Amino acid sequence: MEAISNGVNQTALITGGSSGIGLELAKVFAKNGYELILVARSEQELNAAAADLQTRHEIKINTFAADLSAISGPQAVYNFCKQQNLQVHVLVNNAGFGVYGPFLNQNLQKQLNMLDLNIRALTELTGLFAAPMVERKSGKILNVASTAAFQPGPFFATYYASKAYVLSLSKALRSELNGYGISVTCLCPGPTKTAFFNKDPAMKNTRLIGKGNLMQPGLVAEYAYNALMKNQAVVIPGFYNKFLAFGAKILPANLVTAISRWTLEKYNP
């Protein structure tokens, strides 16, 4: 897939930019001439990612280690950019994680931390960085949701709900900010071959990923970048994922939830 190149003298801030889809997005933006601000929890992983990118591309890369699930995280990122006189032309809200298993069996604080990252931090970062974009009357925002956004997810309930929020917020802000020259795109990938599922080995025994039908993160990133540049509202990489999202819209709600539960249940292959 041919990427669209127009990032000269522009900067993209990418959260969760040291690994997975976030790192692959960083590679695509770098390839297209964007300078980068990479944000993640691990300073060591950020430095490694930045070093690798700078061996491939002659661009400026800033890194900032922050725990975005902490209340102070998003504001710290914004303050860093102001102190360094870094203007953010593209905001990529990619950082997130999931908590798999029956709702009542999971650690409640861990689920709340997940919601702080997937919802609160994304919302705060958008508010902080969209305001200067409005003043400039230009900017782009890419929010990373999931095909999980299109239906409830028994055994993955809070994660699916958080991604539904991201999709809904993105669509609403796209309408609100359109008149200010700001585009908002929501990326909804299906299961992708990243460390996301490795963090919870129990997920490997679900029908959702048990057969290994995972997309490559690099391909997902290319889809996302091109959709953002074309000012598309929602991008769902892959025909199968598009088909599932469409089915969730037209099938009875109870049936959609039952199918979702079936895919997320453990099974013996």
C-alpha positions, 0 to 999 in steps of 0.5 A: 500500500502506497503511503501519502507523503506530506509530513515535511516540517510537521510533528506527530505525537504518538502515545504507546509509540515504543512497541506494537501498532504505535511503533509501526505508526511511528515508522510510517510517519517517519518514512513520510517526513514527520518529526516525532514525539514518542510517549510510553512508560518505558524510557529504555524501550523509547530510547531503543525505538528512537535509536532504530528510527534515527538510523533509518530516517533523518528526522528529529525524535523526542521521547518522553517517558510517562505513565498515562494511566496516572492522573498527572500523565497527560498534563506532564506530556503537554507540559513537556511539549510546551517547555521544548517548544514542540508544536504537535500537528498530529496527535495519535492516541494509541496507548491502551491495554485490556483486562481479560476474564470474567468481570468479577474475577478481575482485579477492580483496580487494574480495570480502573487503571485501564479505563484511566488509560484507554478513556481518561488519558485519551480524552485529556490529551485530545483536549489539551492538544486540540485547543492549539490546533483550533487556534491554528485552524489545522491539525489531525487526530488519530484515535486507536479504538478496535473492532471491539468498539462495535459490540459488547464483549463478555469476558472482556467487558471493560476493554470493549466498553472503553473502545466503544467510548473511543469510537463514539467520542471520535465521531462526535469530535470529528463533527465538532472540529471539522469547521476548524480545519481539524480532522479526526480519524478512528482506527478500529483494527481487529486482532493484531500480532503484537504483545497485547495478547502476550500480556495475558496468556489466557487469551491465547486459548480463546477463539478470537485469537486461538487460530492465529488469524492476526494482522501484521501491525505494519499493515495496520499502521499503513491503513491508518496513516493513509486513512488519516491523510485522506480524512476518513472518519473510521478505518477498519483494516482487513475485509474480514474485520469490516465484515464483522463490524458490519454484521454487528450493526445489522444483527439483533443485539442479543445475537451479536453479544452471544457471538462475541461471548463465543469468540471470547470463551476459552476452548480446547483446539 
